[in-house]
Amino acid sequence: MLGMKLLYDVEVVNLFSWTYSTTASCNLREIKSLECPPGIPKPTYNLTSESSRSKKLEIFFMESDNRRMALGRGYTGGTTPVNIRGKPISDHHLSKTGGWIAAFFIFGNEMAERMAYFGLSVNMVAFMFYVMHRPFTSSSNAVNNFLGISQASSVLGGFLADAYLGRYWTIAIFTTVYLAGLTGITLCATMNVFTPNQDQCDQLTLLLGSCEPAKSWQMFYLHAVLYVTGFGAAGIRPCVSSFGADQFDERSENYKTLLDRFFNFFYLSVTIGAIVAFTLVVYIQMKKGWGYAFGSLALAMGISNLLFFIGTPLYRHRLPGGSPLTRVVQVLIASFRKRNIPFSSSQLVGLYEVSGKRSAIKGSAKMTHTDDFRCLDKAALQLKEDGPNPSPWRLCTVTQVEEVKILIKLIPIPACTIMLSVILTEYLTLSVQQAYTMNTHMGHLKLPVTCMPVFPGLSIFLILSLYYSTFVPLSRRITGHPHGASQLQRVGIGLAVSIVSVAWAAIFERYRRSYAIKHGYQLNFLTQMPNLSAFWLLIQYCLIGIAEVFCIVGLLEFLYEEAPDATKSIGSAYAALAGGLGCFAASVLNNIVKSLTGNEEKGKQSWLSQNINTGRFDYFYWLLTVLSVLNFLAFLYSAHRYTYRKEQRYEAGVKVATPTPVN
């Protein structure tokens, strides 16, 4: 975005803020020069007044309502859609690309990826235990590590997309890697050479650990193909949602509505993939075996890859902006070098920005200067000694500095969603252990315990289906927000519902444990209690599903809109990174609880004892509840302090900042 010229001869008191005098001021298109044409007053660079921010209280969240709106009649340098060759798409051909048709090809790819991801998460622990003859605890830890690494490494995929490859080619490459990994897993499940001998290994010998264990090279092969699959997911996950959102025209008057609906439909495709994994894939495994189950995942990924490539002529692309890591380091080094230079120095020329409509960052529009992280502004302080062609390691543009500021400002919001990921991870193991002790019959139909996680997916599907017809009209009456609730409010609602979910889980687990002890099942923890239905777990499942809808969908939309133009894939990767850290945090929390609450030498069982009836899962759920409440308070603080990117307007097809008037 184009800036305005600055003066530096005003005393430094507060953070920088753009102000205009009540009289006319020079409205120049760059920030680096101090001269104004004769007879035109200079714009004052007021360092004593704070930027005015409109605040409003909606529901329980106070946040800024200065939104970045697409109201214009032309694209900026950073948002111009290009074809697969990197050439701008003319208005004549623009109508033939993008839109919902292109988005649906992308939905299919994400649906298959999520189907494979959840299919592996629900089946791989059992495969390692029953087929590879690995202990249940080590199998669970191995799968948790796979899930965590595949999500946390999404930052790498986002970096490659934003820096060099672009989102399309990143998806194309990594989805092929994903297919190769799934094919390798299928071979492991179908060829006897990759598995230990299954002869004389019945249920009893398996529980006693007497079956022939997998050889070290067999486990190495399984872990290798598993992590190849995780590496493929790491490249797809941060790019798919952003690439899908790129298909919509930001010049459209209903752009915000389209974007809002896109992210809801996007997460609906994620949910459908999960539902298929928890039902159809589990059914195939039970009826046909492991090879058919994993093979179905590979087949689904192969079909989705084919559809993705078929849709290539329809896609709109954005130019990669070069290494964002390099730009971040340049800002840090440049600001450190000039850390001792005062803003009132006589050597100061002004804040540096390149002239013209486009920024120095390829694929990014210019951004206006903000008053956040004042120490980083020194990277943009142009001194007389910098000369006409300054080194980017000594002098950075305002846009480059603002890009770093935004990436830092975004961190607290996805960080507050790590706790939700912890709860989801714990539910995948703890609630399944609960279900093993309860009656899973639905009439004459007995549901497999591994199908229980499908119910959060079904609740998500129901909520997303009713979202626009029910939630939005009701919440709009309360908040006055056109979409029912802002993005941060939706994240907050999701976190609040997750607290209710885990609190109910604690209450019900206390009842389930007392019931087991009262009716003589204390030691028979693998025996189902016929008079206690597992469908009581649906309450916590459905609540966590609702929490996931509001939190994750709101977070994805928030990160896409708020991230700078050249780092939108990295912005989306923040959400995946939070999910991965949640998996790791769950493992760490489990180990801490086991070590603090149990003592094998003294015969004291931990809260997370393998015998759920003698353990205290209810205490552990209450611990998660307390941690969730503390996390929610941290989110309220972060949401209250966060200021959305400033509203923008367009003049003559160029996006510029709306100045803040003098009060």
Secondary structure, DSSP 8 states (H G I E B T S, - for coil): -B-------S---S-----B-SS-----S-SS-----TTS------SSS-----EEEETTEEEE--------SS--TTT--B-TTS-B--HHHHTTS-HHHHHHHHHHHHHHHHHHHHHHHHHHHHHHHHTS---HHHHHHHHHHHHHHHHHTHHHHHHHIIIIIHHHHHHHHHHHHHHHHHHHHHHHHH-GGGS---TT--HHHHHHT-S----HHHHHHHHHHHHHHHHHHHHHHHHHHHHHHTTS-TTSTTHHHHHHHHHHHHHHHHHHHHHHIIIIIHHHHHHH-HHHHHHHHHHHHHHHHHHHHHTGGG--B----S-HHHHHHHHHHHHHHTTT--TT-TTEEEE---SSSS-SSTT-------SSSGGGGGGGEEEGGG-SS--TTT---HHHHHHHHHHHHHTHHHHTTHHHHHHHHHIIIIIHHHHHTEE-EETTEE--GGGTTHHHHHHHHHHHHHIIIIIHHHHHHHH--TTSS-HHHHHHHHHHHHHHHHHHHHHHHHHHHHHHHHTT-SS-TTS-EEEEEGGGGHHHHHHHHHHHHHHHHHHHHHHHHHS-GGGHHHHHHHHHHHHHHHHHHHHHHHHHHHHHH-BTTTTB--TT-SSTTTS-HHHHHHHHHHHHHHHHHHHHHHHHH------EEEETTEEEE---B--
